[in-house]
Amino acid sequence: MIIKILPIKTKGRLGGVLNYITKDKGRIKDYKSVGIYHNLLHSDILNIQNEFENNYNLYAKKRSNGNIALHIIQSFSPLDTGKMTQEVMYDLAEALLTHGYENALAFGVQHSKDNHWHNHFIVSGNEFMDEKSTRLSKHDLYQLQNSMLEYMKDKYPEFKISFNIANWGKKLTNEREYYQTKRNPDLRLSKEDLKEKVQNLFRSSKSSKNFFDKLNEEGLTTYEYKNSTFGINYGDEGKRMRFSRLGIGIDEINSLDKQFNRLQELSTLSNSKKILSINNKKTIFHGLNLTHS
């Protein structure tokens, strides 16, 4: 198990993180059915956000560059996937909040996809109706780590792999980088690796539409120039990469459609010949029957 902590410093980011963790496609179906509501009165996102904002506005001691809330990710080892259940995830989530953030407001949801099981939490920057910060010192994090280890060893001894949590409590200061790479893992690829990936998608495509659809499925959105799809959006800050830089010419993309259309024509022609052949056989068959009678 690894815990990662990201600061939330603005109301806009708070809303964005809530939206991100409750609507992340492929990982969660209905946040209300797997939600964790720690010291909260409501279960709908809008009211939950209001509770966090009111608790900060009314009670927090305002600091320069202070945190409105924390985004905490509790990840579990892929090697423990076979033993993991939603009930276990919920129990370990509650244990984390009880041991580390008992007096804070907290909202959490479970995400599970393939081998990546993890819990997301939004924890208030200050305790409920109190100015005391929820930020944990290195000593407090160490104590929380030991408490969670003892809890897991006692209740889930079969999770032996999860006891190795050397990166526990890692603070990710580059919040922007985290969300960008989560939305688009290919941002971490080198340009050569990205080039190879795009070319592999191109080689397996039947048409330009099929190629562009595959790119979008991989999180590589396309952009247009002079009414033609010209390349992919790459990285942040509006960076783009032309298909020509990826080793794929526009003519080559257009040739996919020519080949696709030709195959469609051949298929249609082949079907027409089959229908004609069947009709001819029926005519001969009926003619034979007529002669015989």
Secondary structure, DSSP 8 states (H G I E B T S, - for coil): -EEEEEEE-SHHHHHHHHHHHHH-TTT-S-GGGS-EEES-S--SHHHHHHHHHHHHHHH----TT--SEEEEEEE--GGGGGG--HHHHHHHHHHHHHHH-TTEEEEEEEEEETTEEEEEEEEEEEETTS--B----HHHHHHHHHHHHHHHHHH-TT--GGG--TTTTEE---HHHHHHHHH-GGGGS-HHHHHHHHHHHHHT-SSHHHHHHHHHHTT--EEEETTEEEEEE-SSTT-EEEGGGGT--HHHHHHHHHHHHHHHHHHHHHHHHHHHHHHHHHHHHHHHHHHH-
